[in-house]
Each structure stands twice: as C-alpha cells, then as structure tokens.
Amino acid sequence: PPITTGQMAVEYEARLREHFAAAGRPKHRLMMTIYLTPDTTAAMIVEAYALGIRVAKLYYKVTTNSEHGVTHWREAAVALAAMESVGRGRANDPMFLQVHAEALGPEHHGREAACVADMEALVQAYPNLCVAIEHVSTRDMLQFVARHRRVGASITLHHLLLTWDDDCVHDGCLDGHKFCAPVVKTEDDRKALLDAAFGRVHNLRGKVWLGLDFAPHAMEFKDGDWSWPPKDGKLPRMGVYSLDVAVPLLVQLFWARHGQRSWLDELMSFCSTSAKIWYRISGLYPEHVVVRREAWTVPEYYPDQHGVPVLRSFMAGKT
C-alpha cells in the first residue's frame, strides 16, 4: 500500500532498517518519502515534516503502482501549498516534491513532453517549492529544469544508454526488460541527457543527478514476447533492473567521455555530490566502492534462496 502519512513512513523505515542490519549495513542512509494522493491534507504534511520526512512523491496515474496518484497536480493542491508553507523561511531544511512527470492521454513517447506545461503551471503556482523531476527523459523537460532555480531532476542509467528504436523494439517485438516509464526516447534526447550528466550544460550543473529508479520486477512480468504496438493493452511491468550493473556501466560511460583527466570528478558530481547538495544532506557515507579493470559477464538471472530464477538484469549475458 502507498506510504501516505509520516507515521507510516517512520514504521516503514523501521522495517527497512531491520533488513539493512541483517545485510550488514546498519548505518545505511535512508531518505523516507510519503506518497501524495487527492486525500492528503495540510495536517498530514505538517505531521510528516515534524516526524523528519522531507520528501513527498507525486505520481500521475501512468506508471507502476500509480493508481493512488493523480490525473493532474491540482488534485493535490492542498498538500502542495502545505509543503511550500512548511518550508518557508527554512532555506536549509525545506520539503521537497518529487514528480513522475508524465501527462495522461498521449501515447507513451509523448507523455513527458506533454507534461512540461503542467510543470510550468505548478512552479508558477508554488514558486518557493523545491521540485525534482524524477527520471527525466527528454530534451524538452531538461530545458524546463534549466529555466527554474528551484527545479532539479534525476536521470537514470538506462536513459543514458538506450534509445527506443535501436534498443527496445525489434521486428514488432518489445524487449520487456528495457520497458520503463517514461520510455527511453530518441538519440537527440539521449544526447541531451548525456550532456547534462557530464556537466556540459551550464544551467544544469548541480541540478541533475543519478536516480537509478531500478525496478526488480519478477521475470514472469518481463520475459516473453510483447507485441509493439501492444495487443489488447498487454504490456510488461514498467521498470528497468539496473542495480547490479550500475557502477561498472557508469564508470565506462564517464571514462569514455572524459578519459583519465577528470572522469572521476564528473562521475562523483553526478552520482553523489549534486544530489547531496540539492537535498541538503550533510556528512559523508563511511564506505567506498572499489572499481577494478577486469571483464565481468552479467549473469543470465538471479535466483531466490531456493535457486529458482526470479530476476533478470537488463544487461543479462553481456560482458
């Protein structure tokens, strides 16, 4: 069920911490969020803020688990006004809105671009609200982000690597493991995302960061033959599982762009420091990632505790 109140988020965090402790990572930093619905009240926002929750997520009803969301941000206007109000005068401790910015109505490829006008209206209505566009996928939306001081965006790994025509559809068949929302777009959109991630766009420096948005959907919802255009509305679950390959692919991507000169600085800015500054997160996480230059072939699948195949990477079988 959606985590719609601060108290639910606190209880959820306690459950998550049990799992992290069992995995040997008791100090793993978590940023808890609440899910906005048309029924979210101002009092619920005030309570969440008092309990330490600093992020609320707004889903248009176009993606996985978005059925409790909205058809337009105005349905959550009461909550948005309360978020702006609770953060007023707290420049170093505001409340942040994260938006899955795809409008209802257009075909998959047009939903994000169609939502730019909605987002323009939102920031005009709440000029002091900090807004993050989650998993931005188009040049149009990046240009919107660049225009507004209080707007930032996350970019996924798969949107940096894939295009629709080259990677997702072959002979009328959709690759379920590369199907996500928003769908990956054109080579021009991918180039715009790469330029932003690499720090090439002055008005976007420090305003975009890595958001893996990795989605561990079971193979039964992703494998198989999926027609495109879809028949009878049947589509795989939306989301790309990329957590297993994220670090090596990001290193390859940034090394290829920058060479030895500054690849690590740019990678750290995109993967770590930009988001930390945006979300006013202090302190350092006391662990390191060690990267070795050696070949690794991604497993064809990952099994559950009984050895049954349950999860497949979008790079399964690749070296």
Backbone hydrogen bonds in HBPLUS format (Angstrom, degrees):
<---DONOR---> <-ACCEPTOR-->    atom                        ^
c    i                          cat <-CA-CA->   ^        H-A-AA   ^      H-
h    n   atom  resd res      DA  || num        DHA   H-A  angle D-A-AA Bond
n    s   type  num  typ     dist DA aas  dist angle  dist       angle   num
A0035-TYR N   A0003-ILE O   2.72 MM  32  5.61 153.1  1.79 145.6 153.7     1
A0009-ALA N   A0005-THR O   3.06 MM   4  6.38 153.4  2.14 147.2 154.7     2
A0010-VAL N   A0006-GLY O   2.96 MM   4  6.25 153.7  2.03 150.7 157.5     3
A0011-GLU N   A0007-GLN O   3.03 MM   4  6.27 161.3  2.07 149.9 154.5     4
A0012-TYR N   A0008-MET O   2.86 MM   4  6.03 152.9  1.93 145.9 154.1     5
A0013-GLU N   A0009-ALA O   2.86 MM   4  6.05 156.1  1.91 146.8 153.2     6
A0014-ALA N   A0010-VAL O   3.13 MM   4  6.42 153.5  2.20 143.9 150.2     7
A0015-ARG N   A0011-GLU O   3.20 MM   4  6.55 152.7  2.28 143.6 150.1     8
A0016-LEU N   A0012-TYR O   2.91 MM   4  6.24 160.7  1.95 154.7 160.4     9
A0017-ARG N   A0013-GLU O   2.83 MM   4  6.04 158.2  1.88 154.0 159.8    10
A0018-GLU N   A0014-ALA O   3.27 MM   4  6.53 142.5  2.42 139.3 147.6    11
A0019-HIS N   A0016-LEU O   2.98 MM   3  5.23 118.3  2.37 101.3 116.2    12
A0020-PHE N   A0016-LEU O   2.95 MM   4  6.34 159.9  1.99 155.0 161.1    13
A0021-ALA N   A0017-ARG O   2.86 MM   4  5.92 159.0  1.90 145.8 151.6    14
A0022-ALA N   A0018-GLU O   3.01 MM   4  6.18 155.2  2.07 141.5 148.3    15
A0023-ALA N   A0019-HIS O   2.97 MM   4  6.22 135.3  2.18 140.2 152.6    16
A0023-ALA N   A0020-PHE O   3.12 MM   3  4.95 126.5  2.42  90.3 104.6    17
A0025-ARG N   A0020-PHE O   2.78 MM   5  5.07 163.0  1.81 154.8 149.3    18
A0024-GLY N   A0021-ALA O   3.01 MM   3  5.09 160.1  2.05 106.8 111.2    19
A0028-HIS N   A0025-ARG O   3.23 MM   3  5.57 166.6  2.25 117.3 118.1    20
A0034-ILE N   A0055-VAL O   3.07 MM  21  6.61 145.2  2.20 140.0 149.4    21
A0057-LYS N   A0034-ILE O   2.78 MM  23  6.19 159.3  1.82 162.6 169.8    22
A0036-LEU N   A0057-LYS O   2.91 MM  21  5.89 171.7  1.92 160.1 162.9    23
A0040-THR N   A0037-THR O   3.10 MM   3  5.40 173.0  2.11 117.3 118.7    24
A0045-ILE N   A0041-THR O   3.25 MM   4  6.64 147.8  2.36 143.2 151.3    25
A0045-ILE N   A0042-ALA O   3.13 MM   3  5.15 120.5  2.50  95.3 109.9    26
A0046-VAL N   A0042-ALA O   2.98 MM   4  6.31 163.4  2.01 155.5 159.6    27
A0047-GLU N   A0043-ALA O   2.91 MM   4  6.09 159.9  1.95 147.6 153.2    28
A0048-ALA N   A0044-MET O   2.99 MM   4  6.11 159.8  2.03 141.2 146.8    29
A0049-TYR N   A0045-ILE O   2.95 MM   4  6.19 163.5  1.97 154.8 158.8    30
A0050-ALA N   A0046-VAL O   3.01 MM   4  6.21 158.2  2.06 146.8 152.8    31
A0051-LEU N   A0047-GLU O   3.03 MM   4  6.29 135.3  2.24 143.1 155.3    32
A0051-LEU N   A0048-ALA O   3.10 MM   3  5.09 129.9  2.36  95.0 108.6    33
A0053-ILE N   A0048-ALA O   2.92 MM   5  5.23 155.8  1.98 154.0 146.0    34
A0052-GLY N   A0049-TYR O   3.02 MM   3  5.19 161.3  2.06 109.4 113.4    35
A0096-PHE N   A0054-ARG O   2.76 MM  42  6.04 171.4  1.76 156.6 157.8    36
A0056-ALA N   A0096-PHE O   2.94 MM  40  6.39 155.3  2.00 164.3 172.4    37
A0098-GLN N   A0056-ALA O   2.88 MM  42  6.20 161.4  1.92 158.2 162.3    38
A0058-LEU N   A0098-GLN O   2.72 MM  40  6.10 160.6  1.76 166.5 172.7    39
A0100-HIS N   A0058-LEU O   2.96 MM  42  6.32 165.8  1.98 166.8 167.7    40
A0070-VAL N   A0059-TYR O   2.89 MM  11  6.28 162.0  1.92 159.5 165.4    41
A0062-VAL N   A0060-TYR O   2.70 MM   2  5.65 138.0  1.87 112.0  98.0    42
A0061-LYS N   A0070-VAL O   3.00 MM   9  5.85 137.9  2.18 157.9 160.4    43
A0066-SER N   A0063-THR O   3.22 MM   3  5.50 133.7  2.44 142.5 133.0    44
A0069-GLY N   A0066-SER O   2.90 MM   3  5.23 164.1  1.92 118.9 122.7    45
A0075-GLU N   A0072-HIS O   3.02 MM   3  5.93 164.4  2.04 128.2 132.0    46
A0076-ALA N   A0073-TRP O   2.86 MM   3  5.50 160.2  1.90 119.7 126.4    47
A0077-ALA N   A0074-ARG O   3.14 MM   3  4.78 158.3  2.19 108.3 106.2    48
A0080-LEU N   A0076-ALA O   2.99 MM   4  6.25 161.6  2.02 157.7 163.7    49
A0081-ALA N   A0077-ALA O   2.95 MM   4  6.09 162.9  1.98 153.5 157.1    50
A0082-ALA N   A0078-VAL O   3.12 MM   4  6.33 153.3  2.20 141.7 149.2    51
A0083-MET N   A0079-ALA O   2.88 MM   4  6.16 150.3  1.97 149.2 157.6    52
A0084-GLU N   A0080-LEU O   3.03 MM   4  6.30 161.4  2.07 150.6 154.6    53
A0085-SER N   A0081-ALA O   2.95 MM   4  6.12 155.5  2.01 144.1 151.5    54
A0086-VAL N   A0082-ALA O   2.84 MM   4  5.98 163.0  1.87 152.1 155.8    55
A0087-GLY N   A0083-MET O   3.29 MM   4  6.36 140.8  2.46 139.2 147.8    56
A0088-ARG N   A0085-SER O   3.14 MM   3  5.15 153.5  2.21 101.2 109.3    57
A0090-ARG N   A0087-GLY O   2.98 MM   3  5.26 157.5  2.03 132.2 132.0    58
A0093-ASP N   A0090-ARG O   2.96 MM   3  5.10 160.8  2.00 109.8 116.0    59
A0097-LEU N   A0130-CYS O   2.91 MM  33  6.20 169.6  1.92 163.2 166.7    60
A0132-ALA N   A0097-LEU O   2.74 MM  35  6.09 158.6  1.78 163.8 171.3    61
A0099-VAL N   A0132-ALA O   2.93 MM  33  6.28 161.0  1.97 167.6 171.9    62
A0134-GLU N   A0099-VAL O   2.92 MM  35  5.67 163.9  1.95 149.4 153.7    63
A0102-GLU N   A0100-HIS O   3.12 MM   2  6.11 128.0  2.40 108.5  93.9    64
A0103-ALA N   A0111-ARG O   2.99 MM   8  4.96 164.5  2.02 127.3 122.3    65
A0110-GLY N   A0107-GLU O   2.82 MM   3  5.59 149.9  1.91 130.3 139.0    66
A0114-ALA N   A0110-GLY O   3.05 MM   4  6.08 152.8  2.12 147.5 155.6    67
A0115-CYS N   A0112-GLU O   2.90 MM   3  5.08 142.2  2.04 103.4 115.4    68
A0116-VAL N   A0113-ALA O   3.28 MM   3  5.52 161.5  2.32 105.8 111.3    69
A0119-MET N   A0115-CYS O   2.98 MM   4  6.33 157.4  2.03 155.1 161.2    70
A0120-GLU N   A0116-VAL O   2.86 MM   4  6.17 152.6  1.94 153.0 161.2    71
A0121-ALA N   A0117-ALA O   3.04 MM   4  6.28 158.7  2.09 146.6 151.6    72
A0122-LEU N   A0118-ASP O   2.92 MM   4  6.20 147.9  2.02 144.0 153.8    73
A0123-VAL N   A0119-MET O   3.03 MM   4  6.28 166.6  2.04 154.6 155.3    74
A0124-GLN N   A0120-GLU O   3.09 MM   4  6.26 142.7  2.24 141.6 152.1    75
A0125-ALA N   A0121-ALA O   2.98 MM   4  6.15 147.9  2.08 142.9 151.2    76
A0126-TYR N   A0122-LEU O   2.93 MM   4  6.18 145.0  2.05 148.0 158.1    77
A0129-LEU N   A0126-TYR O   3.14 MM   3  5.54 168.4  2.15 120.3 122.0    78
A0131-VAL N   A0150-ARG O   3.00 MM  19  6.37 158.8  2.04 156.1 163.0    79
A0152-GLY N   A0131-VAL O   2.90 MM  21  6.38 155.5  1.96 153.7 161.8    80
A0133-ILE N   A0152-GLY O   2.91 MM  19  6.31 164.1  1.94 143.0 141.7    81
A0154-SER N   A0133-ILE O   3.04 MM  21  6.46 154.0  2.11 150.5 155.2    82
A0136-VAL N   A0154-SER O   2.92 MM  18  6.23 150.5  2.01 175.3 168.0    83
A0142-LEU N   A0138-THR O   3.20 MM   4  6.45 157.5  2.25 144.5 150.9    84
A0143-GLN N   A0139-ARG O   2.97 MM   4  6.22 152.0  2.05 151.7 158.8    85
A0144-PHE N   A0140-ASP O   3.18 MM   4  6.55 145.9  2.30 141.1 150.2    86
A0145-VAL N   A0141-MET O   2.97 MM   4  6.33 157.4  2.02 150.2 155.8    87
A0146-ALA N   A0142-LEU O   2.94 MM   4  6.22 156.1  2.00 148.7 155.0    88
A0147-ARG N   A0143-GLN O   3.20 MM   4  6.37 134.5  2.42 136.7 147.3    89
A0147-ARG N   A0144-PHE O   3.09 MM   3  5.23 133.5  2.32  99.2 111.8    90
A0148-HIS N   A0145-VAL O   3.32 MM   3  5.72 153.6  2.40 109.4 116.1    91
A0151-VAL N   A0148-HIS O   3.25 MM   3  5.48 163.5  2.28 114.6 115.5    92
A0153-ALA N   A0207-LYS O   2.89 MM  54  6.39 144.3  2.01 155.4 166.4    93
A0209-TRP N   A0153-ALA O   3.08 MM  56  6.62 141.9  2.23 147.7 158.7    94
A0155-ILE N   A0209-TRP O   2.80 MM  54  6.08 147.5  1.91 157.8 166.8    95
A0211-GLY N   A0155-ILE O   3.03 MM  56  5.42 162.7  2.06 126.5 127.7    96
A0160-LEU N   A0157-LEU O   3.01 MM   3  5.22 135.2  2.22 101.7 114.6    97
A0161-LEU N   A0158-HIS O   3.25 MM   3  5.04 137.6  2.44  91.2 102.6    98
A0162-LEU N   A0158-HIS O   2.96 MM   4  5.78 159.2  2.01 153.1 155.8    99
A0167-ASP N   A0163-THR O   3.08 MM   4  5.73 148.9  2.18 143.7 150.4   100
A0164-TRP N   A0185-LYS O   2.93 MM  21  5.37 166.1  1.95 152.0 155.3   101
A0168-CYS N   A0164-TRP O   3.06 MM   4  5.04 153.1  2.13 130.7 138.0   102
A0175-ASP N   A0168-CYS O   2.86 MM   7  5.34 157.1  1.92 161.1 166.6   103
A0170-HIS N   A0173-CYS O   3.01 MM   3  5.31 162.5  2.04 146.2 148.0   104
A0173-CYS N   A0170-HIS O   2.93 MM   3  5.31 152.0  2.01 112.3 121.3   105
A0228-TRP N   A0172-GLY O   2.94 MM  56  5.18 151.3  2.02 137.8 135.5   106
A0174-LEU N   A0226-TRP O   2.68 MM  52  5.19 169.2  1.69 165.6 166.3   107
A0178-LYS N   A0175-ASP O   3.03 MM   3  5.61 164.5  2.05 120.1 125.0   108
A0179-PHE N   A0176-GLY O   3.40 MM   3  5.20 166.4  2.42 102.1 103.5   109
A0239-GLY N   A0179-PHE O   2.88 MM  60  6.07 168.4  1.89 132.3 136.3   110
A0190-ARG N   A0186-THR O   2.96 MM   4  6.26 161.3  1.99 150.0 155.4   111
A0191-LYS N   A0187-GLU O   2.89 MM   4  6.08 155.1  1.96 146.2 152.6   112
A0192-ALA N   A0188-ASP O   3.11 MM   4  6.36 154.1  2.18 143.2 149.7   113
A0193-LEU N   A0189-ASP O   3.01 MM   4  6.34 154.1  2.08 150.4 157.4   114
A0194-LEU N   A0190-ARG O   2.89 MM   4  6.17 158.8  1.94 152.6 158.5   115
A0195-ASP N   A0191-LYS O   2.90 MM   4  6.12 164.2  1.93 152.3 156.4   116
A0196-ALA N   A0192-ALA O   3.07 MM   4  6.26 155.5  2.13 142.7 149.1   117
A0197-ALA N   A0193-LEU O   2.87 MM   4  6.11 164.8  1.90 152.6 156.8   118
A0198-PHE N   A0194-LEU O   2.83 MM   4  5.93 156.8  1.88 154.6 160.4   119
A0200-ARG N   A0195-ASP O   2.88 MM   5  5.12 153.7  1.95 166.9 162.8   120
A0199-GLY N   A0196-ALA O   3.14 MM   3  5.29 159.8  2.18 105.6 111.5   121
A0204-LEU N   A0201-VAL O   2.94 MM   3  5.41 158.0  1.99 117.2 124.2   122
A0205-ARG N   A0202-HIS O   3.33 MM   3  5.49 163.4  2.36 107.4 112.1   123
A0207-LYS N   A0204-LEU O   2.95 MM   3  5.07 161.9  1.98 125.9 127.8   124
A0210-LEU N   A0270-PHE O   2.93 MM  60  5.85 152.5  2.01 149.1 146.6   125
A0215-ALA N   A0240-VAL O   3.10 MM  25  5.32 154.4  2.17 108.2 115.5   126
A0217-HIS N   A0215-ALA O   2.86 MM   2  5.71 138.0  2.03 105.4  93.6   127
A0221-PHE N   A0218-ALA O   2.95 MM   3  5.77 160.3  1.99 125.2 130.7   128
A0219-MET N   A0310-VAL O   2.87 MM  91  5.52 153.5  1.94 134.5 141.1   129
A0222-LYS N   A0219-MET O   2.92 MM   3  5.04 160.7  1.96 110.0 116.5   130
A0223-ASP N   A0219-MET O   2.77 MM   4  5.50 179.3  1.77 161.6 161.7   131
A0237-ARG N   A0221-PHE O   3.18 MM  16  5.76 159.0  2.23 145.2 151.5   132
A0234-LYS N   A0231-LYS O   3.10 MM   3  5.87 173.3  2.11 123.9 126.0   133
A0314-PHE N   A0241-TYR O   3.20 MM  73  5.90 161.3  2.24 165.0 159.9   134
A0245-VAL N   A0242-SER O   3.16 MM   3  5.61 132.2  2.40 109.5 121.0   135
A0246-ALA N   A0242-SER O   3.07 MM   4  5.83 116.4  2.49 152.5 169.3   136
A0249-LEU N   A0245-VAL O   3.09 MM   4  6.05 164.1  2.11 159.0 164.1   137
A0250-LEU N   A0246-ALA O   2.95 MM   4  6.01 158.7  2.00 152.4 158.5   138
A0251-VAL N   A0247-VAL O   2.98 MM   4  6.14 164.0  2.00 158.7 163.1   139
A0252-GLN N   A0248-PRO O   2.95 MM   4  6.14 163.9  1.97 148.0 152.5   140
A0253-LEU N   A0249-LEU O   2.91 MM   4  6.04 158.8  1.96 145.5 151.6   141
A0254-PHE N   A0250-LEU O   2.96 MM   4  6.14 169.8  1.97 155.6 157.0   142
A0255-TRP N   A0251-VAL O   2.84 MM   4  5.81 157.5  1.89 151.7 158.8   143
A0256-ALA N   A0252-GLN O   2.97 MM   4  5.97 161.7  2.01 144.7 149.9   144
A0257-ARG N   A0253-LEU O   3.25 MM   4  6.44 144.1  2.38 136.1 145.2   145
A0258-HIS N   A0254-PHE O   2.93 MM   4  5.98 168.6  1.94 152.2 155.1   146
A0259-GLY N   A0255-TRP O   2.70 MM   4  4.84 150.5  1.78 136.4 143.5   147
A0266-GLU N   A0262-SER O   3.13 MM   4  6.38 170.8  2.14 163.1 164.8   148
A0267-LEU N   A0263-TRP O   2.91 MM   4  6.01 155.3  1.97 145.1 152.8   149
A0268-MET N   A0264-LEU O   2.88 MM   4  6.00 161.6  1.91 150.0 154.5   150
A0269-SER N   A0265-ASP O   3.00 MM   4  6.21 154.0  2.07 145.4 152.7   151
A0270-PHE N   A0266-GLU O   3.04 MM   4  6.26 161.9  2.07 148.3 152.4   152
A0271-CYS N   A0267-LEU O   2.82 MM   4  5.92 166.8  1.83 156.0 160.3   153
A0272-SER N   A0268-MET O   2.86 MM   4  5.33 144.4  1.99 138.3 144.9   154
A0273-THR N   A0268-MET O   3.01 MM   5  6.32 150.5  2.10 145.2 152.2   155
A0274-SER N   A0269-SER O   3.03 MM   5  5.41 157.9  2.08 141.0 144.6   156
A0276-LYS N   A0272-SER O   3.15 MM   4  6.31 159.2  2.20 152.3 158.8   157
A0277-ILE N   A0273-THR O   2.97 MM   4  6.12 162.0  2.00 153.4 157.0   158
A0278-TRP N   A0274-SER O   2.96 MM   4  6.14 163.3  1.99 147.4 152.7   159
A0279-TYR N   A0275-ALA O   2.88 MM   4  6.00 167.4  1.90 154.4 157.0   160
A0281-ILE N   A0276-LYS O   2.83 MM   5  4.87 168.6  1.84 149.2 151.5   161
A0280-ARG N   A0277-ILE O   3.17 MM   3  4.98 160.9  2.21 101.4 106.3   162
A0287-GLU N   A0285-TYR O   2.84 MM   2  5.76 136.8  2.03  94.1  91.7   163
A0298-VAL N   A0318-LYS O   2.87 MM  20  5.62 163.5  1.90 168.5 164.1   164
A0317-GLY N   A0298-VAL O   2.93 MM  19  5.09 148.4  2.03 124.7 132.3   165
A0302-TYR N   A0311-LEU O   2.69 MM   9  5.09 150.6  1.77 152.3 159.7   166
A0310-VAL N   A0302-TYR O   3.02 MM   8  6.12 173.6  2.02 149.2 150.8   167
A0311-LEU N   A0302-TYR O   3.22 MM   9  5.09 157.2  2.27 147.3 150.4   168
A0304-ASP N   A0308-VAL O   2.88 MM   4  5.45 147.6  1.98 139.9 146.6   169
A0307-GLY N   A0304-ASP O   2.97 MM   3  5.30 167.0  1.99 118.6 120.7   170
A0316-ALA N   A0313-SER O   3.17 MM   3  4.95 154.8  2.24 110.9 107.9   171
A0318-LYS N   A0315-MET O   3.01 MM   3  5.58 163.5  2.03 140.1 142.9   172
